[in-house]
Amino acid sequence: MPQAKVESFELDHTAVKAPYVRKIIVENGPVGDKITNFDLRLVQPNEEAIGMAGLHTIEHLLAGLLRTRLEGVIDCSPFGCQTGFHLIMWGEQDNEAVAKALKSSLEEIADVITWEDVPGTGIESCGNYKNHSLFSAKEWAKLILSRGISTDPYERKVI
């Protein structure tokens, strides 16, 4: 049986210019619900990868920070390649609004967040609670912000 096509495996990872926010698709559910899937690419594919401890901490922080900035967040999950996240939201969502929310969230990580602010870092609330680094998360957030977040994956349209 042939495997279903996965959009992200069809993306030319050598043509994109990270960091960016890319609307992958708006899907329609069987009863009319819509979900939007975004590619939040933080670093250039095949050139950099965010270390797992820093990526893990960014994941825990974005889970709450994006929900305070955007309505309809279902999930924000890291890519296995460690270059960014999938953001899945209810409804048809705006690319620029997501980019602004991501930028604001990274600014908060870089400049405001303390260890006490990082949710889910205890043995009871995390499946790998020892694998976090706020220092790494802050350093990556600063680097990503210094490069600017684009609303287009192929042309630098920095917000």
Contacts in CASP RR format, 6 or more apart in sequence:
PFRMAT RR
TARGET T0000
AUTHOR 0000-0000-0000
METHOD contacts of the structure
MODEL  1
MPQAKVESFELDHTAVKAPYVRKIIVENGPVGDKITNFDLRLVQPNEEAI
GMAGLHTIEHLLAGLLRTRLEGVIDCSPFGCQTGFHLIMWGEQDNEAVAK
ALKSSLEEIADVITWEDVPGTGIESCGNYKNHSLFSAKEWAKLILSRGIS
TDPYERKVI
7 24 0 8 1.000
7 25 0 8 1.000
8 24 0 8 1.000
8 39 0 8 1.000
11 39 0 8 1.000
13 45 0 8 1.000
13 46 0 8 1.000
14 45 0 8 1.000
14 46 0 8 1.000
15 154 0 8 1.000
16 22 0 8 1.000
16 41 0 8 1.000
16 44 0 8 1.000
16 45 0 8 1.000
16 153 0 8 1.000
16 154 0 8 1.000
17 44 0 8 1.000
17 150 0 8 1.000
17 153 0 8 1.000
17 154 0 8 1.000
17 155 0 8 1.000
17 156 0 8 1.000
18 41 0 8 1.000
18 42 0 8 1.000
18 43 0 8 1.000
18 44 0 8 1.000
18 45 0 8 1.000
18 83 0 8 1.000
18 147 0 8 1.000
18 153 0 8 1.000
19 41 0 8 1.000
19 42 0 8 1.000
19 43 0 8 1.000
19 144 0 8 1.000
19 147 0 8 1.000
19 148 0 8 1.000
19 149 0 8 1.000
19 150 0 8 1.000
20 39 0 8 1.000
20 41 0 8 1.000
20 99 0 8 1.000
20 149 0 8 1.000
20 150 0 8 1.000
20 151 0 8 1.000
20 152 0 8 1.000
20 153 0 8 1.000
21 38 0 8 1.000
21 39 0 8 1.000
21 40 0 8 1.000
21 41 0 8 1.000
21 95 0 8 1.000
21 98 0 8 1.000
21 99 0 8 1.000
21 102 0 8 1.000
21 149 0 8 1.000
21 150 0 8 1.000
21 151 0 8 1.000
22 38 0 8 1.000
22 39 0 8 1.000
22 41 0 8 1.000
22 95 0 8 1.000
22 152 0 8 1.000
22 153 0 8 1.000
23 36 0 8 1.000
23 37 0 8 1.000
23 38 0 8 1.000
23 93 0 8 1.000
23 95 0 8 1.000
23 98 0 8 1.000
24 37 0 8 1.000
24 38 0 8 1.000
24 39 0 8 1.000
24 86 0 8 1.000
25 36 0 8 1.000
25 37 0 8 1.000
26 34 0 8 1.000
26 35 0 8 1.000
26 36 0 8 1.000
26 37 0 8 1.000
26 91 0 8 1.000
26 92 0 8 1.000
27 34 0 8 1.000
27 35 0 8 1.000
27 36 0 8 1.000
27 37 0 8 1.000
28 34 0 8 1.000
29 35 0 8 1.000
33 90 0 8 1.000
33 91 0 8 1.000
34 90 0 8 1.000
34 91 0 8 1.000
34 92 0 8 1.000
35 74 0 8 1.000
35 88 0 8 1.000
35 89 0 8 1.000
35 90 0 8 1.000
35 91 0 8 1.000
36 88 0 8 1.000
36 89 0 8 1.000
36 90 0 8 1.000
36 91 0 8 1.000
36 92 0 8 1.000
36 93 0 8 1.000
37 86 0 8 1.000
37 87 0 8 1.000
37 88 0 8 1.000
38 86 0 8 1.000
38 87 0 8 1.000
38 88 0 8 1.000
38 89 0 8 1.000
38 93 0 8 1.000
38 95 0 8 1.000
38 98 0 8 1.000
39 84 0 8 1.000
39 86 0 8 1.000
39 153 0 8 1.000
40 76 0 8 1.000
40 84 0 8 1.000
40 85 0 8 1.000
40 86 0 8 1.000
40 87 0 8 1.000
40 98 0 8 1.000
40 102 0 8 1.000
41 83 0 8 1.000
41 84 0 8 1.000
41 153 0 8 1.000
42 50 0 8 1.000
42 83 0 8 1.000
42 84 0 8 1.000
42 85 0 8 1.000
42 140 0 8 1.000
42 144 0 8 1.000
43 49 0 8 1.000
43 50 0 8 1.000
43 83 0 8 1.000
43 84 0 8 1.000
43 140 0 8 1.000
43 144 0 8 1.000
44 83 0 8 1.000
45 81 0 8 1.000
45 83 0 8 1.000
48 83 0 8 1.000
49 81 0 8 1.000
49 82 0 8 1.000
49 83 0 8 1.000
50 58 0 8 1.000
50 82 0 8 1.000
50 83 0 8 1.000
50 84 0 8 1.000
50 136 0 8 1.000
50 140 0 8 1.000
51 82 0 8 1.000
51 136 0 8 1.000
52 82 0 8 1.000
52 131 0 8 1.000
53 131 0 8 1.000
53 132 0 8 1.000
53 133 0 8 1.000
53 136 0 8 1.000
54 132 0 8 1.000
54 133 0 8 1.000
54 134 0 8 1.000
54 136 0 8 1.000
54 137 0 8 1.000
54 140 0 8 1.000
55 78 0 8 1.000
55 82 0 8 1.000
55 84 0 8 1.000
55 137 0 8 1.000
55 140 0 8 1.000
56 78 0 8 1.000
56 128 0 8 1.000
56 131 0 8 1.000
56 132 0 8 1.000
56 133 0 8 1.000
57 118 0 8 1.000
57 132 0 8 1.000
57 133 0 8 1.000
57 134 0 8 1.000
57 136 0 8 1.000
57 137 0 8 1.000
58 78 0 8 1.000
58 109 0 8 1.000
58 137 0 8 1.000
58 140 0 8 1.000
58 141 0 8 1.000
59 76 0 8 1.000
59 77 0 8 1.000
59 78 0 8 1.000
59 85 0 8 1.000
60 118 0 8 1.000
60 119 0 8 1.000
60 120 0 8 1.000
60 121 0 8 1.000
60 126 0 8 1.000
60 132 0 8 1.000
61 105 0 8 1.000
61 108 0 8 1.000
61 109 0 8 1.000
61 113 0 8 1.000
61 117 0 8 1.000
61 118 0 8 1.000
61 119 0 8 1.000
61 137 0 8 1.000
62 76 0 8 1.000
62 85 0 8 1.000
62 102 0 8 1.000
62 105 0 8 1.000
63 76 0 8 1.000
63 119 0 8 1.000
64 119 0 8 1.000
65 104 0 8 1.000
65 105 0 8 1.000
65 108 0 8 1.000
65 109 0 8 1.000
66 73 0 8 1.000
66 76 0 8 1.000
66 87 0 8 1.000
66 101 0 8 1.000
66 102 0 8 1.000
66 105 0 8 1.000
67 73 0 8 1.000
69 100 0 8 1.000
69 101 0 8 1.000
69 104 0 8 1.000
69 105 0 8 1.000
70 89 0 8 1.000
70 93 0 8 1.000
70 97 0 8 1.000
70 98 0 8 1.000
70 101 0 8 1.000
72 89 0 8 1.000
72 90 0 8 1.000
72 91 0 8 1.000
72 93 0 8 1.000
73 87 0 8 1.000
73 88 0 8 1.000
73 89 0 8 1.000
74 88 0 8 1.000
74 89 0 8 1.000
74 90 0 8 1.000
75 86 0 8 1.000
75 87 0 8 1.000
75 88 0 8 1.000
76 85 0 8 1.000
76 86 0 8 1.000
76 87 0 8 1.000
76 88 0 8 1.000
77 85 0 8 1.000
77 86 0 8 1.000
77 88 0 8 1.000
78 84 0 8 1.000
78 85 0 8 1.000
79 85 0 8 1.000
79 86 0 8 1.000
87 98 0 8 1.000
89 98 0 8 1.000
95 151 0 8 1.000
96 151 0 8 1.000
96 159 0 8 1.000
99 149 0 8 1.000
99 150 0 8 1.000
99 151 0 8 1.000
99 159 0 8 1.000
100 159 0 8 1.000
102 149 0 8 1.000
103 145 0 8 1.000
103 148 0 8 1.000
103 149 0 8 1.000
103 159 0 8 1.000
106 141 0 8 1.000
106 144 0 8 1.000
106 145 0 8 1.000
106 149 0 8 1.000
107 141 0 8 1.000
107 145 0 8 1.000
109 137 0 8 1.000
109 138 0 8 1.000
109 141 0 8 1.000
110 138 0 8 1.000
110 141 0 8 1.000
110 142 0 8 1.000
110 145 0 8 1.000
113 134 0 8 1.000
113 137 0 8 1.000
113 138 0 8 1.000
114 134 0 8 1.000
115 121 0 8 1.000
115 134 0 8 1.000
118 132 0 8 1.000
118 134 0 8 1.000
119 125 0 8 1.000
120 126 0 8 1.000
120 129 0 8 1.000
121 129 0 8 1.000
121 132 0 8 1.000
122 129 0 8 1.000
123 129 0 8 1.000
126 132 0 8 1.000
148 158 0 8 1.000
148 159 0 8 1.000
149 158 0 8 1.000
149 159 0 8 1.000
150 156 0 8 1.000
150 157 0 8 1.000
150 158 0 8 1.000
150 159 0 8 1.000
151 157 0 8 1.000
151 159 0 8 1.000
END
